[in-house]
Amino acid sequence: MSRPETCRIAATPADYQRYGIAKDEIAAREDGFRTRPGGPGTFEWWYFDAVLDDGSTLVINFMVKDIRGGRGIRQPARPVVTFELDRPDGTHVERALHAQDDFAFAADRCDVRVGACTFAGDLHTYRIHLDLDAVTADVTLTGQVPSWRPETGHILFGDDQPKLFAWLPSVPQGAVRATLTVDGGYCDASMSTRGSTSALGPTNMSITCSVMPMRQPRRSAGSASSPGGSARCSRAASSRSSLVGQRR
């Protein structure tokens, strides 16, 4: 029987120095690729979800590796992008793009590309573009409040803290404008957002996107009009060591 492990939020002056993070200032590099090169034992993603004004939900995810497989985080980097749209009438649209060598992740800011799909921002304004399998999407997220994190944003696990999870809500509240085309159907929607986040988690570093089986045949996205929904954008990663902070 395994024994419980300790955990704590990294909040001491030594922790801030260890990760190269300022206590009262969030740097753009904190939203960059922190787990490079994304090798075995690591995980990282840039994630966005939204509830549109008509009740539809939209989820877009850029990940360094697909951890749903048997090897999980132990596999090398193989980026994937996923798109999921659920309409109030029960229609579910889902797509995924796996990249072999055609990808790039900036370490000094949020600037991610997988094939023709991009996710970029500056802690205030984020733009996402998707073009995959009869789906195109252009999303702009604009922050209405400053970025935030709990202390350093790192949670350490184990007696000697060999594992960590780190998190950064880069846009805790904002506004979103999205234009979607699904199988020829067009949707131009406004919405409010509940948050954009970035995270680093307790294992090691790589990116992944997950896809669920289609629950409905493909159908057009339909349309939505006035503001009134909610959305968020987030990044996540994990590591078994403090490499994430030390490399800065």
VOVEXVO-505042 format. One record per residue (C-alpha): residue number from 1; x, z, y. Coordinates in steps of 0.02 Angstrom, whole numbers, plus 50000, padded with zeros to 5 digits. Each point is the difference from the previous one (the first is absolute). Example, Ala and Ser with C-alpha at 12.3 -4.5 7.8 and 13.67 -1.06 7.14 Angstrom:
num: 1&X: 50615&Z: 50390&Y: 49775
num: 2&X: 50069&Z: 49967&Y: 50172
END
This chain:
num: 1&X: 50000&Z: 50000&Y: 50000
num: 2&X: 50073&Z: 49948&Y: 50167
num: 3&X: 50019&Z: 50131&Y: 50134
num: 4&X: 49931&Z: 49980&Y: 50177
num: 5&X: 50116&Z: 49926&Y: 50130
num: 6&X: 50020&Z: 50059&Y: 50177
num: 7&X: 49961&Z: 49890&Y: 50149
num: 8&X: 50015&Z: 50016&Y: 50188
num: 9&X: 49981&Z: 49899&Y: 50160
num: 10&X: 50172&Z: 49958&Y: 50069
num: 11&X: 49991&Z: 50086&Y: 50169
num: 12&X: 50165&Z: 50089&Y: 50031
num: 13&X: 50130&Z: 49942&Y: 50128
num: 14&X: 50109&Z: 49952&Y: 49851
num: 15&X: 49859&Z: 49892&Y: 49930
num: 16&X: 49983&Z: 49905&Y: 50164
num: 17&X: 50187&Z: 49972&Y: 50003
num: 18&X: 50001&Z: 49949&Y: 49817
num: 19&X: 49872&Z: 49861&Y: 50027
num: 20&X: 50059&Z: 49951&Y: 50173
num: 21&X: 49828&Z: 50035&Y: 50074
num: 22&X: 49958&Z: 50071&Y: 50173
num: 23&X: 49875&Z: 50142&Y: 50004
num: 24&X: 49893&Z: 49936&Y: 50143
num: 25&X: 50033&Z: 49813&Y: 49993
num: 26&X: 49955&Z: 49871&Y: 49867
num: 27&X: 50119&Z: 49853&Y: 49986
num: 28&X: 49949&Z: 49824&Y: 49949
num: 29&X: 50124&Z: 50005&Y: 49854
num: 30&X: 49894&Z: 50138&Y: 49920
num: 31&X: 49872&Z: 49863&Y: 49965
num: 32&X: 50130&Z: 49882&Y: 49927
num: 33&X: 50057&Z: 49971&Y: 49821
num: 34&X: 50065&Z: 50173&Y: 49953
num: 35&X: 50028&Z: 49978&Y: 49813
num: 36&X: 50112&Z: 49848&Y: 50003
num: 37&X: 50050&Z: 49914&Y: 49892
num: 38&X: 49842&Z: 50057&Y: 49912
num: 39&X: 50085&Z: 50025&Y: 49832
num: 40&X: 49942&Z: 50095&Y: 49846
num: 41&X: 49927&Z: 50172&Y: 50035
num: 42&X: 49931&Z: 49958&Y: 50172
num: 43&X: 49834&Z: 49947&Y: 50075
num: 44&X: 49941&Z: 49945&Y: 50173
num: 45&X: 49852&Z: 49913&Y: 50079
num: 46&X: 49921&Z: 49947&Y: 50164
num: 47&X: 49812&Z: 50026&Y: 49985
num: 48&X: 49847&Z: 49958&Y: 50106
num: 49&X: 49817&Z: 50037&Y: 49969
num: 50&X: 49846&Z: 49982&Y: 50109
num: 51&X: 49813&Z: 50024&Y: 50000
num: 52&X: 49923&Z: 49857&Y: 50099
num: 53&X: 49851&Z: 50020&Y: 50114
num: 54&X: 49885&Z: 49920&Y: 49870
num: 55&X: 50054&Z: 50124&Y: 49865
num: 56&X: 50125&Z: 49887&Y: 49912
num: 57&X: 50167&Z: 50077&Y: 49949
num: 58&X: 50167&Z: 49910&Y: 50012
num: 59&X: 50163&Z: 50054&Y: 49917
num: 60&X: 50167&Z: 49912&Y: 50021
num: 61&X: 50158&Z: 50065&Y: 49918
num: 62&X: 50182&Z: 49943&Y: 50004
num: 63&X: 50106&Z: 50083&Y: 49865
num: 64&X: 50179&Z: 49986&Y: 49944
num: 65&X: 49954&Z: 50006&Y: 49815
num: 66&X: 49845&Z: 50007&Y: 49891
num: 67&X: 50006&Z: 50172&Y: 49921
num: 68&X: 49845&Z: 49972&Y: 49894
num: 69&X: 50105&Z: 49926&Y: 49860
num: 70&X: 50079&Z: 50095&Y: 49857
num: 71&X: 50166&Z: 50026&Y: 50090
num: 72&X: 49918&Z: 50071&Y: 50156
num: 73&X: 50127&Z: 50047&Y: 50133
num: 74&X: 50143&Z: 49970&Y: 49878
num: 75&X: 49992&Z: 49812&Y: 50028
num: 76&X: 50100&Z: 49906&Y: 50133
num: 77&X: 49922&Z: 49934&Y: 50160
num: 78&X: 49872&Z: 49862&Y: 49978
num: 79&X: 49886&Z: 49998&Y: 50154
num: 80&X: 49814&Z: 49970&Y: 49989
num: 81&X: 49859&Z: 49985&Y: 50129
num: 82&X: 49819&Z: 50041&Y: 49960
num: 83&X: 49837&Z: 49965&Y: 50090
num: 84&X: 49832&Z: 50081&Y: 49960
num: 85&X: 49836&Z: 49973&Y: 50090
num: 86&X: 49838&Z: 50087&Y: 49950
num: 87&X: 49838&Z: 49945&Y: 50082
num: 88&X: 49844&Z: 50108&Y: 50020
num: 89&X: 49908&Z: 49885&Y: 49877
num: 90&X: 50123&Z: 50047&Y: 49862
num: 91&X: 50109&Z: 49843&Y: 50011
num: 92&X: 50181&Z: 50040&Y: 49959
num: 93&X: 50142&Z: 49881&Y: 50046
num: 94&X: 50176&Z: 50036&Y: 49939
num: 95&X: 50164&Z: 49905&Y: 50009
num: 96&X: 50184&Z: 50035&Y: 49968
num: 97&X: 50164&Z: 49914&Y: 50037
num: 98&X: 50158&Z: 50044&Y: 49903
num: 99&X: 50168&Z: 49949&Y: 50073
num: 100&X: 50158&Z: 49964&Y: 49903
num: 101&X: 50132&Z: 49969&Y: 50133
num: 102&X: 49900&Z: 49949&Y: 50154
num: 103&X: 49986&Z: 50165&Y: 50094
num: 104&X: 50082&Z: 50101&Y: 50138
num: 105&X: 49984&Z: 50180&Y: 50062
num: 106&X: 50077&Z: 50062&Y: 50163
num: 107&X: 50080&Z: 50172&Y: 49998
num: 108&X: 49996&Z: 50032&Y: 50188
num: 109&X: 49812&Z: 49973&Y: 50026
num: 110&X: 49840&Z: 49950&Y: 49910
num: 111&X: 50030&Z: 49814&Y: 49969
num: 112&X: 49952&Z: 49949&Y: 49823
num: 113&X: 49983&Z: 49826&Y: 49926
num: 114&X: 49947&Z: 49949&Y: 49824
num: 115&X: 49986&Z: 49811&Y: 49987
num: 116&X: 49891&Z: 49945&Y: 50146
num: 117&X: 49922&Z: 50173&Y: 50018
num: 118&X: 50063&Z: 50117&Y: 50137
num: 119&X: 49974&Z: 50179&Y: 50058
num: 120&X: 50087&Z: 50051&Y: 50163
num: 121&X: 49981&Z: 50129&Y: 50137
num: 122&X: 50082&Z: 50114&Y: 50127
num: 123&X: 49911&Z: 50168&Y: 49975
num: 124&X: 49863&Z: 49944&Y: 50119
num: 125&X: 49945&Z: 49823&Y: 49957
num: 126&X: 50001&Z: 49927&Y: 49824
num: 127&X: 49965&Z: 49823&Y: 49944
num: 128&X: 49964&Z: 49948&Y: 49821
num: 129&X: 49989&Z: 49821&Y: 49939
num: 130&X: 49948&Z: 49949&Y: 49824
num: 131&X: 49992&Z: 49828&Y: 49922
num: 132&X: 49970&Z: 50007&Y: 49813
num: 133&X: 49885&Z: 49916&Y: 49875
num: 134&X: 49861&Z: 49936&Y: 50114
num: 135&X: 50009&Z: 50157&Y: 50110
num: 136&X: 50071&Z: 50009&Y: 50176
num: 137&X: 49996&Z: 50156&Y: 50108
num: 138&X: 50064&Z: 50042&Y: 50173
num: 139&X: 49987&Z: 50182&Y: 50050
num: 140&X: 50054&Z: 50086&Y: 50161
num: 141&X: 50004&Z: 50191&Y: 50006
num: 142&X: 50028&Z: 50083&Y: 50169
num: 143&X: 50035&Z: 50186&Y: 50011
num: 144&X: 49895&Z: 50110&Y: 50115
num: 145&X: 50101&Z: 50160&Y: 49974
num: 146&X: 50187&Z: 50029&Y: 49971
num: 147&X: 50082&Z: 49991&Y: 49829
num: 148&X: 50016&Z: 50168&Y: 49910
num: 149&X: 50079&Z: 50082&Y: 49849
num: 150&X: 50004&Z: 50177&Y: 49928
num: 151&X: 50173&Z: 50065&Y: 50052
num: 152&X: 50126&Z: 49875&Y: 49923
num: 153&X: 49861&Z: 49922&Y: 49897
num: 154&X: 50096&Z: 50039&Y: 49840
num: 155&X: 49936&Z: 50110&Y: 49859
num: 156&X: 50137&Z: 50057&Y: 49880
num: 157&X: 49970&Z: 50042&Y: 49817
num: 158&X: 50104&Z: 50096&Y: 49873
num: 159&X: 50113&Z: 50152&Y: 50016
num: 160&X: 50139&Z: 49895&Y: 50076
num: 161&X: 49878&Z: 49875&Y: 50080
num: 162&X: 50059&Z: 49845&Y: 49902
num: 163&X: 49831&Z: 49914&Y: 50024
num: 164&X: 49908&Z: 49965&Y: 50161
num: 165&X: 49845&Z: 49925&Y: 50076
num: 166&X: 49999&Z: 49953&Y: 50184
num: 167&X: 49854&Z: 49948&Y: 50110
num: 168&X: 49977&Z: 49929&Y: 50175
num: 169&X: 49829&Z: 49964&Y: 50078
num: 170&X: 50060&Z: 49866&Y: 50120
num: 171&X: 49824&Z: 49968&Y: 50069
num: 172&X: 49892&Z: 50155&Y: 49972
num: 173&X: 49859&Z: 49918&Y: 50097
num: 174&X: 49983&Z: 49823&Y: 50064
num: 175&X: 49897&Z: 49841&Y: 50017
num: 176&X: 50001&Z: 49851&Y: 49881
num: 177&X: 49957&Z: 49817&Y: 50018
num: 178&X: 49994&Z: 49900&Y: 49838
num: 179&X: 49968&Z: 49817&Y: 49962
num: 180&X: 49972&Z: 49959&Y: 49816
num: 181&X: 49972&Z: 49839&Y: 49904
num: 182&X: 49954&Z: 50017&Y: 49816
num: 183&X: 49963&Z: 49845&Y: 49896
num: 184&X: 49953&Z: 49907&Y: 50159
num: 185&X: 49889&Z: 50139&Y: 50070
num: 186&X: 50047&Z: 50066&Y: 50172
num: 187&X: 49989&Z: 50177&Y: 50066
num: 188&X: 50052&Z: 50062&Y: 50174
num: 189&X: 49983&Z: 50189&Y: 50010
num: 190&X: 50037&Z: 50142&Y: 50119
num: 191&X: 50019&Z: 50180&Y: 49943
num: 192&X: 50072&Z: 50167&Y: 50050
num: 193&X: 50136&Z: 50080&Y: 49895
num: 194&X: 50031&Z: 50175&Y: 49936
num: 195&X: 50185&Z: 49979&Y: 49976
num: 196&X: 50156&Z: 49903&Y: 49960
num: 197&X: 50125&Z: 50093&Y: 49894
num: 198&X: 50171&Z: 49983&Y: 49926
num: 199&X: 50057&Z: 50102&Y: 49853
num: 200&X: 50148&Z: 50032&Y: 49889
num: 201&X: 49973&Z: 50084&Y: 49834
num: 202&X: 50082&Z: 50101&Y: 49859
num: 203&X: 50085&Z: 49884&Y: 49877
num: 204&X: 50111&Z: 49858&Y: 50061
num: 205&X: 49976&Z: 49843&Y: 50100
num: 206&X: 49914&Z: 49832&Y: 49976
num: 207&X: 49839&Z: 49918&Y: 50055
num: 208&X: 49844&Z: 49956&Y: 49903
num: 209&X: 49823&Z: 49938&Y: 50019
num: 210&X: 49863&Z: 50028&Y: 49875
num: 211&X: 49858&Z: 49885&Y: 49947
num: 212&X: 49839&Z: 50042&Y: 49908
num: 213&X: 49902&Z: 49879&Y: 49891
num: 214&X: 49870&Z: 49894&Y: 50089
num: 215&X: 49831&Z: 50084&Y: 49992
num: 216&X: 49905&Z: 49853&Y: 50077
num: 217&X: 50025&Z: 49812&Y: 50008
num: 218&X: 50087&Z: 49941&Y: 50159
num: 219&X: 49885&Z: 49984&Y: 50149
num: 220&X: 50022&Z: 49974&Y: 50185
num: 221&X: 50037&Z: 50149&Y: 50111
num: 222&X: 49847&Z: 49979&Y: 50111
num: 223&X: 50005&Z: 50065&Y: 50178
num: 224&X: 50007&Z: 50159&Y: 50101
num: 225&X: 49981&Z: 50024&Y: 50185
num: 226&X: 50002&Z: 50155&Y: 50109
num: 227&X: 50125&Z: 50144&Y: 49992
num: 228&X: 49953&Z: 50157&Y: 49906
num: 229&X: 50098&Z: 50015&Y: 49838
num: 230&X: 50162&Z: 50089&Y: 49959
num: 231&X: 50173&Z: 49949&Y: 49938
num: 232&X: 50176&Z: 50059&Y: 49965
num: 233&X: 50170&Z: 49930&Y: 49964
num: 234&X: 50131&Z: 50090&Y: 49900
num: 235&X: 50172&Z: 49991&Y: 49920
num: 236&X: 50055&Z: 50098&Y: 49847
num: 237&X: 50157&Z: 50023&Y: 49898
num: 238&X: 50081&Z: 50126&Y: 49886
num: 239&X: 50172&Z: 50055&Y: 49944
num: 240&X: 50086&Z: 50113&Y: 49876
num: 241&X: 50139&Z: 50038&Y: 50122
num: 242&X: 50032&Z: 50020&Y: 50185
num: 243&X: 50070&Z: 49824&Y: 50012
num: 244&X: 49857&Z: 49948&Y: 50113
num: 245&X: 50056&Z: 50111&Y: 50141
num: 246&X: 50186&Z: 49990&Y: 49969
num: 247&X: 50012&Z: 49814&Y: 50016
num: 248&X: 49949&Z: 50011&Y: 50181
END
